[in-house]
Amino acid sequence: MSVQSTTFTDRQALWKTLQQGDSGWDMVIVGGGIIGAGVLREAARRGIKALLVEQQDFASGTSSRSSKMVHGGLRYISHGDIKLTKDSLRERERLLQEVPGLIDRMGYFFTLKKGQFPGRFVFSMLLALYDWLAGIKNHRYFNKDSIQQQFSGINSHGLKGAMYYTDTVTDDARLVLRVLQDATEAGGVAVNYMKVESLLKTEGRVTGVVIKNIHSAEHVEIQCKSVVNATGAWADRLRNEVNSEKRIRPLRGSHLVLPMAKLPIDDALTLFHPVDKRPVFIFPWEGTTVVGTTDLDHSEDLDEEPVISKQELEYLLEAVAALFPQHSLSRDDIISTWSGVRPVIGSDDARDPSKERRDHAVWNDNGLVTVSGGKLTTFRLIALDAIAAAAETLGKKAVLESDDSIFKAPGITTNELNIEDKQWARRLIGRYGKHAKALIAEASDAERLPIENTAFCLAECRWAARNESVVHLDDLMLRRTRLGSILKSGGESLFPAIEKICAQELDWNAEVWKNELARYQEIWRTRYYLPRA
Ligand SMILES: Cc1cc2nc3c(=O)[nH]c(=O)nc-3n(C[C@H](O)[C@H](O)[C@H](O)COP(=O)(O)OP(=O)(O)OC[C@H]3O[C@@H](n4cnc5c(N)ncnc54)[C@H](O)[C@@H]3O)c2cc1C
């Protein structure tokens, strides 16, 4: 079977077109994380002929490694940044309406201890404002007894109670894929495993890019009206070709994934870490319990996948032990880990990493628009800022009013999927939009069954392999699905079934499978499991 993608660009066909010197591109977007995907979609909706180029897999940078919270940002409000909080909360509420099943509300309990600041009174005021800005009223106080009932085994020493409020949880990599799906359906082109090696300039102005095909090592030159650098933590690299200023401060954050059975929780819990008083979250995600995150300068090479350090692992286990001392969780209980690098816009005063602001910045240097920083939640607003910054070279199209929805309505209902579990149908529509129907219809009964205790099924693996530009096994196990992060040993028990799907959908023979499996297991063992001793 040929590798023909219905939702994404056929890589080989696109490469041929690029080699033939197809010009007429209005915009090249560098980087296939949430920001690049958002820019592609807003560009395509405005009739801007745009190409997005990602050096590795879509979402393989920071956008698959976040804490998965599409949140208003309690920290912004506590820093007095009302506008940013308000914008984030409005986007959050709209996302909840438009993509239920991909972005869902989650309860958060912020534990309060005796003598801790902020205490109940200040916290209640902050949350009243937080809810008011969002147009909801969900926050309330839970006393110690009810917290102990809600979270069995929680450390009651010094515990006063908890403030409850709601935010949301998502699958960040699927969020990127869903935005890319909307973008490609609006006429945008997105391709993975192609890298922008350098910028093309005419009389000092940026007029295009040099793209390297990662697999063939061939190069093409593409001329375009506008280049958008949406490379997140890598943003200084491309920008430094036109402006030597260094603005990105890469900050690493890591997470542990634990079996839900070992630490069962239905809502997120937050505590101030006993060592440095930073807030740490313990939250349910995809049938597991996740602990995160850390926040420290990342001085390693950005081209190496980030990995949790021994110190970070101990720090996170300490947080769990402080809250659940009786559970005696240790490194042997860990299913997997992940680390990501925040593209934070550094301040001049080299402050404590956790005190750096988290908003985005847009710069236009001789025609190169660089956009970096920010959050998942406000990706659409950030994308609009980038399009506005490109207006000087794009002309009228950049200022065209467009459809204001964040996501296009999928046009199907849960009933049309013909599956009994309506929650699951909702999840599939949230993730795959209108394609959820075909995903289910094209699968066998056996492939529709849930995989172990997860909400994933093999039908999704088949769909992704067939339609979502899967190039390597890690694309499938770590980003199209999260099976590699939530199942024991990187999902080893599934390998025979996945091998069969990859043979049928991607033409992988035994030799290719062997190589892909070795590559995936090496990545998983060294980057998604325990740190080196
Ligand atoms: C630990 C952690 C927790 C977080 N938690 C949250 C959270 O809960 N909620 C929230 O809203 N935000 C959170 N964030 C922040 C959020 O994840 C990031 O701000 C966001 O994902 C950044 O997206 P991006 O598109 O700018 O960058 P990325 O996702 O990194 O995308 C940039 C892409 O550019 C590609 N690239 C680089 N150079 C080139 C080149 N030359 N050619 C082609 N491609 C190139 C990279 O491979 C990469 O895929 C968190 C971040 C971290 C690290």
The ligand as an SDF file (V2000), in Angstrom:
LIG
                    3D

 53 58  0  0  0  0  0  0  0  0999 V2000
    7.8500   21.1950   31.3650 C   0  0  0  0  0  0  0  0  0  0  0  0
    6.9190   22.1270   30.6350 C   0  0  0  0  0  0  0  0  0  0  0  0
    5.6130   22.2660   31.0670 C   0  0  0  0  0  0  0  0  0  0  0  0
    4.7440   23.1180   30.3990 C   0  0  0  0  0  0  0  0  0  0  0  0
    3.4580   23.1370   30.7660 N   0  0  0  0  0  0  0  0  0  0  0  0
    2.5790   23.8870   30.0980 C   0  0  0  0  0  0  0  0  0  0  0  0
    1.2070   23.8120   30.3990 C   0  0  0  0  0  0  0  0  0  0  0  0
    0.7880   23.0200   31.2480 O   0  0  0  0  0  0  0  0  0  0  0  0
    0.3740   24.6150   29.7140 N   0  0  0  0  0  0  0  0  0  0  0  0
    0.8080   25.4650   28.7420 C   0  0  0  0  0  0  0  0  0  0  0  0
   -0.0070   26.1790   28.1700 O   0  0  0  0  0  0  0  0  0  0  0  0
    2.1010   25.5170   28.3960 N   0  0  0  0  0  0  0  0  0  0  0  0
    2.9930   24.7400   29.0350 C   0  0  0  0  0  0  0  0  0  0  0  0
    4.3040   24.7510   28.6850 N   0  0  0  0  0  0  0  0  0  0  0  0
    4.7370   25.6610   27.6190 C   0  0  0  0  0  0  0  0  0  0  0  0
    4.3660   25.1440   26.2350 C   0  0  0  0  0  0  0  0  0  0  0  0
    4.5240   23.7500   26.1760 O   0  0  0  0  0  0  0  0  0  0  0  0
    5.2780   25.8080   25.2040 C   0  0  0  0  0  0  0  0  0  0  0  0
    5.2370   27.1960   25.3740 O   0  0  0  0  0  0  0  0  0  0  0  0
    4.8530   25.4860   23.7750 C   0  0  0  0  0  0  0  0  0  0  0  0
    4.7160   24.0980   23.5980 O   0  0  0  0  0  0  0  0  0  0  0  0
    5.8990   26.0280   22.8200 C   0  0  0  0  0  0  0  0  0  0  0  0
    5.4810   25.7420   21.5190 O   0  0  0  0  0  0  0  0  0  0  0  0
    6.3660   26.1820   20.2950 P   0  0  0  0  0  0  0  0  0  0  0  0
    5.6160   25.8390   19.0650 O   0  0  0  0  0  0  0  0  0  0  0  0
    6.8090   27.5880   20.4530 O   0  0  0  0  0  0  0  0  0  0  0  0
    7.7020   25.3320   20.4340 O   0  0  0  0  0  0  0  0  0  0  0  0
    7.9810   23.8050   20.0690 P   0  0  0  0  0  0  0  0  0  0  0  0
    6.8550   22.9390   20.3840 O   0  0  0  0  0  0  0  0  0  0  0  0
    9.3000   23.4450   20.6460 O   0  0  0  0  0  0  0  0  0  0  0  0
    8.0950   23.8490   18.4990 O   0  0  0  0  0  0  0  0  0  0  0  0
    9.2290   24.3650   17.8380 C   0  0  0  0  0  0  0  0  0  0  0  0
    9.6150   23.3700   16.7680 C   0  0  0  0  0  0  0  0  0  0  0  0
   10.5820   23.9560   15.9040 O   0  0  0  0  0  0  0  0  0  0  0  0
   11.3520   22.8990   15.3700 C   0  0  0  0  0  0  0  0  0  0  0  0
   12.5670   23.4800   14.7830 N   0  0  0  0  0  0  0  0  0  0  0  0
   13.6100   24.0660   15.4440 C   0  0  0  0  0  0  0  0  0  0  0  0
   14.5280   24.4940   14.5410 N   0  0  0  0  0  0  0  0  0  0  0  0
   14.0580   24.1590   13.3070 C   0  0  0  0  0  0  0  0  0  0  0  0
   14.5700   24.3330   11.9840 C   0  0  0  0  0  0  0  0  0  0  0  0
   15.7390   24.9550   11.7620 N   0  0  0  0  0  0  0  0  0  0  0  0
   13.8370   23.8480   10.9460 N   0  0  0  0  0  0  0  0  0  0  0  0
   12.6450   23.2390   11.1590 C   0  0  0  0  0  0  0  0  0  0  0  0
   12.1190   23.0590   12.3980 N   0  0  0  0  0  0  0  0  0  0  0  0
   12.8130   23.5180   13.4550 C   0  0  0  0  0  0  0  0  0  0  0  0
   11.6010   22.0190   16.5840 C   0  0  0  0  0  0  0  0  0  0  0  0
   11.9600   20.7060   16.2180 O   0  0  0  0  0  0  0  0  0  0  0  0
   10.2760   22.0990   17.3130 C   0  0  0  0  0  0  0  0  0  0  0  0
    9.4280   20.9850   17.0170 O   0  0  0  0  0  0  0  0  0  0  0  0
    5.2010   23.8850   29.3000 C   0  0  0  0  0  0  0  0  0  0  0  0
    6.5140   23.7360   28.8540 C   0  0  0  0  0  0  0  0  0  0  0  0
    7.3630   22.8550   29.5100 C   0  0  0  0  0  0  0  0  0  0  0  0
    8.7520   22.6590   29.0110 C   0  0  0  0  0  0  0  0  0  0  0  0
  1  2  1  0
  2  3  1  0
  2 52  2  0
  3  4  2  0
  4  5  1  0
  4 50  1  0
  5  6  2  0
  6  7  1  0
  6 13  1  0
  7  8  2  0
  7  9  1  0
  9 10  1  0
 10 11  2  0
 10 12  1  0
 12 13  2  0
 13 14  1  0
 14 15  1  0
 14 50  1  0
 15 16  1  0
 16 17  1  0
 16 18  1  0
 18 19  1  0
 18 20  1  0
 20 21  1  0
 20 22  1  0
 22 23  1  0
 23 24  1  0
 24 25  2  0
 24 26  1  0
 24 27  1  0
 27 28  1  0
 28 29  2  0
 28 30  1  0
 28 31  1  0
 31 32  1  0
 32 33  1  0
 33 34  1  0
 33 48  1  0
 34 35  1  0
 35 36  1  0
 35 46  1  0
 36 37  1  0
 36 45  1  0
 37 38  2  0
 38 39  1  0
 39 40  1  0
 39 45  2  0
 40 41  1  0
 40 42  2  0
 42 43  1  0
 43 44  2  0
 44 45  1  0
 46 47  1  0
 46 48  1  0
 48 49  1  0
 50 51  2  0
 51 52  1  0
 52 53  1  0
M  END
$$$$
